[in-house]
Amino acid sequence: MAESNKFGRWKLAYARASLRLLHFQATLVKWGRQHGIKALTLIAIITFCTSMLAVPVLQNTFNWFFTVPENFASLKTLLGGTSSALLGATAIAFSLILFAMQVNVERMPHGLFKRLSSDWKLLGAFLISFISALTVGAMSLTPTASRVAFAIVVAIWAIVLMLSLFVIAYRRALLLISPTAQLSIMAKQVHKEFRAWEHGFVRLRPIIQDIQKQHELVLDENQVQFDAAKSEYFQVNFNWDRHARQAIQYSMSYAQRFSEVGDHEVAESAIRGVIQINTAYCTVKSGTFVGSNLLFETSGSTDGLINSTLESFRQMMRIALSRGDEQLTEHTLKGIASLISVYAVIKYPGRNTSKRHASLAAGYLEAAVESVLPHNMPDVIMEGLRLMGKAARSMLRLSSSTEITSLTNKIAFISYAGMVKPDYRPATLVAFDQLSLITFELIVGAKDDISYPISELRSAIKSAVLVFFEVPSTSLTSIHSSNLAPYYSSASMSSLRSKFLPLINEILNAPANDKEAIRISGNIEVWADQIYSPQKELLLAAVKKRLGFTSDLLQWAVGMSEMFLAVSSAPACDDHKKESLQKHATWLLSTISFLPDDADSVRFVATFSVTELLFDAAVDSRKWDCEDYYISAKDLLFQWTMKGGKHQTGWGILTRGVQGLVGLTLSEPEVDVGSFVRKLKIALAKVDAPSLELRQSAAQDLRREAGRHRGREMIFSKLDQVLERVDQAALRTLMLDVAALLDGAEQK
């Protein structure tokens, strides 16, 4: 036992030592990447200075040897021969390096080939190596033996320098023939030119302003200022972005060529370079962009570089689809989506100006994703939908909410593909996931009026769901429930309803003067307005087609209406919003009243526990202090009991409904049994009331329930929980009275 413990301690110590060693190695490698060249240069300089200071000592030490004329002559011959050999080696080495580099880069665009084949670092290394070789030869001209030590030290350092330059030139050549390095060099040069143009403008600004005889005007301190001087500077130097456009063309050419041979890493790097160039361009041109008004086109709002960039991506998208190259297609979509984020931060002068260039890029993204549909690439379509959703949320944070309507409509439209092809069903799931995220972000993040985008979004979702209803559900699990779950599910943890739950808790805990809670509750009130209309249409369509998705719609209506009630009770919600939210909640729940009353429809809907849902809605509304909603839920339960109770369904709608109404009546603060009995008597006297046979069966069930002793079994439903909590004597009496009423209602 002692030996095993000792062995275990040794293993633990060894593991700790190995971990420290790995950490030290990683730290050393990281430091070497950041400061290695500087450290080596510093060591070389210190060593050189030390050797030069040691020249007198070396001269005194070896002076006796070189005072012999034959030895001195031999040294001069050695230096001269070494110089000749080094000159030849320099010429041969650099010829091979340049030849190898030019062979590897000869297929690149002409302009970039000229730029890289005349790399000044490589040519500078050749020139310094040549001079170093001549320096070694020059040391052979030392006139006297008293300077031999100096000549030897200089020659040695010249040779060391030459060998170092050979290595540097070789590594530089390898770097230049690397496509990713070429793209990086090109992007850096464009950035350098942009900085030069910007510095030039800073120097010339006073002159331009003096010529214009006016300064920039600001109409509002919160309004973006238009830099007229910079705009004039760029107009005079109209070709200032020529190299940037050329670099974009070269990068797109790289992406197309290397993706064709399967090197998608280079293609991705090329597209990333295009994004970097556009980012630098927008930064330099900041203050001179002109937006477009929603009603008319503004002069100067078109930008040549942005247009050419987007057109290049459109052409590359066409090429990628013609090849069937899914990876290049995804890279292209990601590039356009990245441009949307870049253009969305552009600030335009004036008021009521839209994010023109971001919207333009969004249009290209929409067209690009839509063009993938005929090519049987479901994975690409799903990625495109995610990018569209991300772009919409990005624009929502940086611009007005109205500018995302086109993207949301297109996402909903592309979701139709799931109806056409079974392979595209996952795309429908992704589309509704994005619509769910956009809805949530619109309510949480929008700071302007969201009435129009909410209306458009709601209409697009309704149309997409109705189209997807045409897909037949042949499996045991509902296709519609699984694919529409991100928006309508009440069980999924990633659904829209689940996203709202923590948000509602934050609003409930926020103080009355919390600005964010006030704003978000206002957005929820706008979203709740007219929400019952598409819900009613979808519910009736689902029942007509006998879809299992009916259950999701029923639970969604109840769950969302309760959410509206919760928000209405928040301290940050004023009286107007409270009244409005409670009204919208009541109307949303009331969509259940439109359920058909024919026998087949009632039998189908009864499987989804409508009675329990309505009872739960009535009970849950009490904690939010909304009497109108409670009364409405109770009336809906009464209507459903009469509507469903006149058909033989096997679910005991009449019995269960009456039990729920009895439980609600007895659990009210002011129990009014007489009113409930009178209302039931009037309903049973109508022509369309349940038949005597069904009423007698229900009466028999009620008498059996009245005589049952409660409290021993485990209870799961809220209805049974309420029946257990109320006064059992009053419950038994009322159940027997209602049973008697059901038995004799027709005679009375």
BAGULO-811705 format. One record per residue (C-alpha): x, y, z; residue in three letters. Coordinates in steps of 0.05 Angstrom, whole numbers, plus 32768, in hexadecimal, padded with zeros to 4 digits. Layout:
BEGIN
XYZala/...
***
This chain:
BEGIN
800080008000met/803880308012ala/805C80217FD0glu/801C802D7FA8ser/801180707FCBasn/805980847FBDlys/805280707F74phe/801280997F70gly/803580D67F8Carg/806D80CE7F59trp/803A80CA7F20lys/801781097F3Bleu/805A812E7F3Fala/806C81177EF9tyr/8029812F7EDEala/803181737EFFarg/8078817A7EE4ala/806181677E9Eser/8029819A7EA2leu/805981D17EB7arg/808881BE7E7Fleu/805081C17E4Bleu/803A82047E67his/8082821E7E63phe/808A82067E1Cgln/804982277E07ala/805E82687E28thr/80A282657E07leu/808482587DC2val/805382917DCAlys/808A82C07DE1trp/80B682A97DA7gly/808082B97D74arg/807682FF7D91gln/80BE83137DA1his/80EC82DE7D81gly/810583097D48ile/811183447D75lys/813783197DA7ala/816482FA7D70leu/8172833F7D52thr/8184835B7D96leu/81B383207DA4ile/81D483297D60ala/81DF83747D6Bile/81FD83687DB0ile/822A83317D95thr/8241835D7D5Bphe/825183977D89cys/827683697DB8thr/82A0834C7D80ser/82B183917D65met/82C783A77DAAleu/82F283687DAEala/831783787D6Dval/835483997D90pro/835B835C7DBEval/8357832D7D83leu/838A83577D5Cgln/83BC83547D94asn/83B183097D9Cthr/83BB82F47D53phe/83E7832D7D3Basn/842683007D3Etrp/840782CF7D0Cphe/83F483017CD6phe/843583297CDAthr/845182F07CAFval/844883087C67pro/843482C37C4Dglu/83FC82BC7C81asn/83E283027C73phe/83E182F47C28ala/83BC82B27C34ser/838782D77C5Cleu/837C83097C24lys/837782D17BF2thr/834582AC7C1Eleu/831982E97C26leu/831A82F87BDCgly/830882B07BCAgly/82D182AD7BFEthr/82B482EE7BE3ser/82B282D17B9Dser/829182917BB6ala/825E82B97BDEleu/824D82E47BA2leu/824082A67B79gly/821782867BB1ala/81EE82C57BB9thr/81DE82C87B6Fala/81CD827E7B6Bile/81A4827D7BACala/817A82BA7B9Bphe/817182A47B53ser/815482627B6Bleu/812982847BA0ile/810D82B87B70leu/810282837B3Aphe/80DD82557B6Aala/80B2828F7B83met/80A082A87B3Dgln/808E82627B26val/805E825B7B61asn/803D829F7B59val/803A82A37B0Eglu/7FF1828E7B0Darg/7FDA82C67B39met/7FBB83077B1Epro/7FED83327AF8his/7FEB836D7B26gly/7FF783437B64leu/802E831C7B40phe/8054835D7B32lys/804B83737B7Aarg/806483327B9Aleu/809B83227B68ser/80BC83647B78ser/80B8835B7BC3asp/80E7838E7BE2trp/80F983627C1Dlys/8110832A7BEFleu/8136835A7BC1leu/8153837D7BFEgly/816D833B7C19ala/818F832E7BD6phe/81AE83737BD4leu/81C8836F7C1Bile/81E483297C0Fser/820883427BD1phe/8225837D7BF8ile/823A834D7C30ser/825F83227BFEala/828283607BE2leu/829283747C29thr/82B683327C34val/82DD83407BF4gly/82ED83867C0Aala/830C836B7C4Amet/834083497C1Eser/835B838F7C0Eleu/8372839A7C55thr/83B683BD7C4Cpro/83D983AA7C8Cthr/83D983707CBEala/83C583A07CF5ser/837D83A07CDBarg/837783557CD1val/834A83497D0Eala/8319837E7CF7phe/831783607CB1ala/830B83197CCBile/82D3832F7CFBval/82B083587CC5val/82B6831E7C93ala/829A82EC7CC5ile/825F83197CD4trp/825383257C8Aala/825182DA7C7File/822182D07CBAval/81F583087C9Fleu/81F582E87C5Amet/81E182A47C75leu/81AA82C47C9Fser/819082E97C62leu/818F82A87C3Aphe/816282897C6Fval/813782C87C74ile/813182CB7C28ala/811E82827C25tyr/80E8828A7C5Aarg/80D082CA7C39arg/80CA82A67BF6ala/80A1826F7C17leu/807582A47C36leu/806A82C77BF4leu/805582887BD0ile/802282797C06ser/7FDD828F7BEDpro/7FC582A47C32thr/800582CD7C3Cala/7FFB82EE7BF9gln/7FB483017C0Cleu/7FCC831C7C4Fser/800383467C2Eile/7FD183617BFCmet/7FA083747C33ala/7FD783967C5Clys/7FEC83BF7C20gln/7FA483D67C15val/7F9F83EA7C5Ehis/7FE084107C58lys/7FC684367C1Bglu/7F8584467C3Fphe/7FAC84637C79arg/7FD6848C7C49ala/7F9784A97C29trp/7F7A84B87C6Dglu/7FBA84DB7C84his/7FBC85017C44gly/7F75851A7C50phe/7F8785307C97val/7FBE855B7C7Aarg/7F9385787C43leu/7F5385847C6Aarg/7F6085CD7C7Bpro/7F6E85DC7C31ile/7F3085B97C19ile/7F0585DC7C4Dgln/7F23861F7C3Aasp/7F1186127BF2ile/7ECB85FE7C03gln/7EC3863B7C30lys/7E9686137C5Egln/7E9A85E27C96his/7E7085A67CA5glu/7E2B85B67CBFleu/7E09858F7CF6val/7DBE85957CFBleu/7DB8856C7D3Aasp/7DEB85587D6Eglu/7DD185107D68asn/7DD485127D1Cgln/7E0F84F47CF6val/7E3A85297CD5gln/7E4A85257C8Bphe/7E9485337C7Easp/7E90855F7C40ala/7EDC856B7C3Fala/7EEC85217C3Flys/7EB785147C0Aser/7ED685497BDEglu/7F1B852C7BE9tyr/7F0584E77BD2phe/7EDF85037B97gln/7F1D85287B7Eval/7F4784E97B88asn/7F1084BE7B69phe/7F4084847B5Casn/7F58847F7BA4trp/7F38843A7BB0asp/7F53841B7B6Farg/7F8483ED7B92his/7F4F83D87BC4ala/7F2083C37B8Carg/7F59839F7B6Agln/7F6A837B7BABala/7F2183657BB2ile/7F2283497B6Bgln/7F6383247B78tyr/7F4783077BB9ser/7F0882EE7B97met/7F3282D07B60ser/7F5B82AB7B95tyr/7F1C82917BB6ala/7F0082767B75gln/7F4182577B5Darg/7F5682357B9Ephe/7F11821C7BAEser/7F1181FA7B6Aglu/7F4C81CF7B80val/7F2E81C27BC4gly/7F5881F37BEDasp/7F1E82147C11his/7F4A82307C48glu/7F6982607C16val/7F2382717BFBala/7F0C82827C41glu/7F4A82AC7C4Dser/7F3E82D27C0Cala/7EF682E27C1File/7F0D82F77C64arg/7F3E83277C43gly/7F0583467C1Aval/7EDF83537C5Bile/7F1C83737C7Agln/7F2683A17C3Eile/7EDD83B67C40asn/7EE383C37C8Bthr/7F1F83EF7C81ala/7EFD84137C47tyr/7EBF84237C70cys/7EEB843D7CA8thr/7F13846B7C7Aval/7ED584847C56lys/7EAE848F7C96ser/7E8784D07C95gly/7E7F84D27C49thr/7E4C849A7C3Fphe/7E0784B17C28val/7DCA84887C3Bgly/7D8884837C15ser/7D46849C7C2Dasn/7D0D846B7C31leu/7CE584947C00leu/7D1984A97BCCphe/7D60849C7BB5glu/7D9684CA7BCFthr/7DCD84E47BA2ser/7E1184C57BB1gly/7DF5848A7BD7ser/7E1384577BA7thr/7E59843F7BB8asp/7E84841F7B82gly/7EB183F47BADleu/7E7783D87BD4ile/7E4F83C97B95asn/7E8B83A77B74ser/7E97837D7BB3thr/7E5083657BB5leu/7E5083567B6Bglu/7E8F832E7B73ser/7E6D83047BA8phe/7E3182FA7B7Barg/7E5C82E17B43gln/7E8382B37B71met/7E4082987B8Bmet/7E2C82887B43arg/7E6E82657B36ile/7E6A823D7B77ala/7E2482247B67leu/7E3882127B20ser/7E7081E77B3Carg/7E4581CA7B73gly/7E7981E27BA5asp/7E5581E47BE8glu/7E9081FE7C10gln/7E9D82387BE1leu/7E5382477BE2thr/7E53824A7C2Eglu/7E9182757C2Fhis/7E6F82A57BFEthr/7E3182A97C29leu/7E5B82B67C67lys/7E8182EC7C42gly/7E4183117C2Eile/7E26830A7C75ala/7E6783277C91ser/7E6083627C62leu/7E1B83707C7File/7E3A83787CC4ser/7E7083A57CA7val/7E4083D27C81tyr/7E0E83D47CBAala/7E3D83FE7CE4val/7E4284347CAEile/7E2584757CC8lys/7DFF84A27C98tyr/7DF084EC7C9Fpro/7DAA85067CA9gly/7D6C84E77CC5arg/7D4084AE7CADasn/7D7784917C83thr/7D7884467C7Aser/7DB6841A7C7Elys/7DBA84187C33arg/7DF883EF7C29his/7DE883BD7C5Fala/7DA383B47C41ser/7DC383AC7BFCleu/7DF183767C17ala/7DB583557C39ala/7D9283537BF5gly/7DCE83307BD7tyr/7DCD82FD7C10leu/7D8482F07C06glu/7D8D82E47BBCala/7DCA82B97BC8ala/7DA7828B7BF9val/7D6982867BCDglu/7D9582737B91ser/7DAC82357BB7val/7D6682177BBAleu/7D6781F37B76pro/7DAC81D47B83his/7D9A81A17BBAasn/7DC881BD7BEFmet/7DA081BA7C30pro/7DDD81C67C5Casp/7DEE82057C36val/7DA7821E7C3Aile/7DA682137C85met/7DE782397C8Cglu/7DCB82707C60gly/7D8D82767C8Cleu/7DB8827B7CCAarg/7DE182B27CA9leu/7DA282D77C95met/7D8782D37CDBgly/7DC982EB7CF7lys/7DCB83257CC5ala/7D8483397CD8ala/7D95833B7D22arg/7DD483627D13ser/7DAE83967CEAmet/7D7A83997D21leu/7DAF83AE7D53arg/7DCD83E27D25leu/7D9383FE7CFDser/7D4884067CFFser/7D1C83C97D07ser/7CF983D47CC4thr/7D3783C17C9Eglu/7D3483787CB1ile/7CF0836A7C91thr/7D0E83557C4Fser/7D3C83227C70leu/7D0583067C9Cthr/7CD582FE7C61asn/7D0B82DB7C39lys/7D1B82AB7C73ile/7CD282997C78ala/7CCE82907C2Cphe/7D0B82627C2Aile/7CEA82387C61ser/7CB782237C2Btyr/7CED81F57C10ala/7CDD81C47C47gly/7C9981B87C28met/7CB681AB7BE3val/7CF0817C7BF6lys/7CF6814F7C32pro/7D41815B7C32asp/7D3281A47C40tyr/7D0A81987C7Farg/7D4681A97CABpro/7D4981EC7C86ala/7D0281FA7C9Dthr/7D1681EC7CE5leu/7D51821B7CDFval/7D2682517CBEala/7CF482507CF8phe/7D2D82507D2Aasp/7D4782907D0Agln/7D0182AF7D08leu/7CFB829F7D52ser/7D3E82C07D61leu/7D2C82FD7D37ile/7CE983047D5Athr/7D0A83027D9Ephe/7D4283327D8Aglu/7D0E83617D6Bleu/7CE883657DACile/7D2583697DD9val/7D5383947DAFgly/7D2983C37D84ala/7D27840B7D9Dlys/7CF884267D68asp/7CB184177D53asp/7CAD83CD7D41ile/7C6483CC7D2Aser/7C7583C47CE0tyr/7CAD838F7CE6pro/7C8383687D18ile/7C4883687CE9ser/7C7383527CAEglu/7C95831C7CD8leu/7C5383017CF2arg/7C3682FF7CACser/7C7482DB7C90ala/7C7382A77CC8ile/7C28829A7CBElys/7C3182917C73ser/7C6C82627C7Dala/7C4682387CAFval/7C0982327C82leu/7C35821C7C49val/7C5881E87C75phe/7C1381CE7C8Aphe/7C0F81B07C44glu/7C45817E7C56val/7C23813D7C6Apro/7C3581227CAEser/7C4280D87CA6thr/7C6E80C97CE2ser/7C5A80BC7D2Aleu/7C7880FE7D3Fthr/7C5B813D7D1Fser/7C8781587CE8ile/7C68819C7CF2his/7C74819D7D3Dser/7CBE818A7D35ser/7CCD81BB7CFDasn/7CA681F57D18leu/7CBC81E97D60ala/7CED82247D64pro/7CB282547D60tyr/7C75822E7D7Atyr/7C8E81F97DAAser/7C7C81FF7DF3ser/7CAA81C67E08ala/7CEC81D57DE4ser/7D1F81FB7E0Dmet/7D3682217DCFser/7CF282387DB8ser/7CD8827F7DB6leu/7CAE82757DF4arg/7CE982597E1Bser/7D1382967E07lys/7CDE82C47E23phe/7CDA82A37E68leu/7D1A82C17E86pro/7D0B83037E65leu/7CC683067E85ile/7CE582F87EC9asn/7D1683327EC0glu/7CDD83607EADile/7CB5834B7EEAleu/7CF183587F17asn/7D02839C7EF8ala/7CED83DC7F1Bpro/7CB684087F00ala/7CE7843B7EE3asn/7D1484097EC0asp/7D1A84247E78lys/7D2D83E17E59glu/7CF383BE7E7Aala/7CC383F57E63ile/7CDE83F17E1Barg/7CDC83A57E17ile/7C9683A17E36ser/7C8083D47E02gly/7C9C83A97DCAasn/7C79836C7DE6ile/7C3883937DE6glu/7C4383A57D9Cval/7C52835C7D8Ctrp/7C1483447DB1ala/7BE783737D89asp/7BC0834C7D54gln/7BE6830C7D65ile/7BA482E77D6Atyr/7B9582EF7D20ser/7BCB82C07D03pro/7BC282927D3Fgln/7B7882897D2Flys/7B87827C7CE5glu/7BBE82497CF4leu/7B9482267D29leu/7B59821C7CFAleu/7B8682057CC2ala/7BA981D27CEFala/7B6781B77D08val/7B4C81B27CC1lys/7B8981897CABlys/7B8881607CECarg/7BD081727CFDleu/7BF181607D3Egly/7C0D81A77D3Dphe/7BC981BC7D57thr/7BE181AA7D9Dser/7C1D81D97D96asp/7BF082127D7Fleu/7BC082087DB9leu/7BF882067DEDgln/7C1A82417DCCtrp/7BDB826C7DD0ala/7BD3825C7E1Aval/7C1D82647E2Bgly/7C2682A67E06met/7BE682C47E22ser/7BFF82B57E68glu/7C4182D57E56met/7C1C83157E42phe/7BF883147E84leu/7C3A830D7EA9ala/7C57834A7E85val/7C1883727E93ser/7C2383687EDEser/7C6B83827EDCala/7C7A83C47F01pro/7C9883E17EC1ala/7C5683D87E9Ccys/7C2884147EA0asp/7BDC84117EA2asp/7BD384197E57his/7C0383E17E45lys/7BE683B67E7Dlys/7BA083BC7E61glu/7BB883B17E1Aser/7BE183737E2Bleu/7BA883547E52gln/7B7983617E18lys/7BA983417DE6his/7BB283057E15ala/7B6782FC7E19thr/7B5F83007DCDtrp/7B9782CF7DC2leu/7B78829C7DF1leu/7B3482A87DD1ser/7B4D828C7D8Fthr/7B3B82487DAEile/7AF2825C7DAAser/7AF682567D5Ephe/7B03820B7D60leu/7AD081E77D33pro/7A9681C47D56asp/7A8B818B7D25asp/7A9481457D41ala/7AD481337D1Casp/7AF681747D2Eser/7AE2816F7D77val/7AFB81277D7Barg/7B3D813D7D5Dphe/7B47817A7D89val/7B3181557DC8ala/7B71812C7DC5thr/7B99816B7DD6phe/7B7881767E1Bser/7B5581B87E0Aval/7B2D81B47E4Athr/7B6C81AF7E74glu/7B8E81E87E4Eleu/7B5382187E58leu/7B4D82057EA1phe/7B9882107EACasp/7B9482537E89ala/7B5C82697EB8ala/7B8082527EF6val/7BC4826F7EE2asp/7BA582B37ED2ser/7B9382BE7F1Carg/7BDC82CA7F30lys/7BE083037EFDtrp/7BA283277F18asp/7B7C832A7ED6cys/7B3283207EE2glu/7B1D832A7E99asp/7B4C82F47E81tyr/7B3382C47EB7tyr/7AEB82D07EA4ile/7AFC82C67E5Bser/7B2182857E68ala/7AE7826C7E93lys/7AB5827E7E5Casp/7AE0825B7E28leu/7AE2821D7E54leu/7A9682207E59phe/7A8E82287E0Egln/7ABD81EF7DFFtrp/7A9881C37E31thr/7A5781CF7E0Dmet/7A7781CC7DC8lys/7A9F818C7DD3gly/7A6E816D7E03gly/7A3981627DCElys/7A65812F7DABhis/7A7980EA7DC1gln/7AC680EF7DC0thr/7ADD80BE7DF6gly/7B0080F77E1Ctrp/7AC6810A7E49gly/7AC681537E35ile/7A8381617E55leu/7A95813F7E97thr/7ADB815C7E9Barg/7AC481A17E86gly/7A8E81A47EBAval/7AC0818D7EEFgln/7AEE81C67EDBgly/7AB681F97EDEleu/7AA081DF7F21val/7AE781E47F3Cgly/7AEF822B7F22leu/7AAC82407F3Fthr/7ABB82257F84leu/7B0382407F85ser/7AEE82887F78glu/7AF382BA7FB1pro/7AA982C87FACglu/7A8782867F9Cval/7A4982907F71asp/7A2D824B7F65val/79E982657F50gly/7A04828D7F15ser/7A2A82507EFCphe/79ED82237F01val/79C182557EDDarg/79F3825C7EA5lys/79F882117E9Dleu/79AD82097E9Dlys/79A6823D7E65ile/79DC821B7E3Cala/79BC81D67E44leu/797981F27E2Dala/799582067DE9lys/798881DE7DAAval/79D281CE7D9Fasp/79DD81B67DE6ala/79F981707DF4pro/79C781387DEBser/79A381187E26leu/79CA80D87E1Fglu/7A0D80FD7E25leu/79F381277E5Earg/79DC80EA7E84gln/7A1F80C97E7Aser/7A4281077E93ala/7A12810B7ECFala/7A2380C47EE1gln/7A6D80D47EDEasp/7A6381127F0Aleu/7A3D80EA7F3Farg/7A7680B87F40arg/7AA980F07F47glu/7A8081117F7Eala/7A8280D17FA7gly/7ACD80C67F9Darg/7AFB80D47FD7his/7B3381037FC2arg/7B79810C7FDDgly/7B9780C67FDAarg/7BB080C27F92glu/7BE880E97F71met/7BCC81247F4Aile/7BED81427F0Cphe/7BB8816F7EECser/7BA781B37F07lys/7B5D81A47F00leu/7B61816A7F32asp/7B8D81937F60gln/7B5881CA7F62val/7B2081987F6Eleu/7B48817C7FA9glu/7B5481C07FC8arg/7B0C81DA7FC7val/7AD781CC7FFCasp/7AC881827FF1gln/7A828187800Dala/7A7081C17FDFala/7A92819D7FA5leu/7A69815E7FB1arg/7A2881867FB6thr/7A3481AF7F77leu/7A4981727F4Fmet/7A09814E7F63leu/79DF818B7F52asp/7A0081927F0Dval/79F681477F01ala/79AC814E7F11ala/79A9818A7EE3leu/79C981627EABleu/799881297EB5asp/795A81557EB5gly/796F81917E8Bala/7948817B7E4Eglu/790781717E75gln/790F81B47E97lys/
***
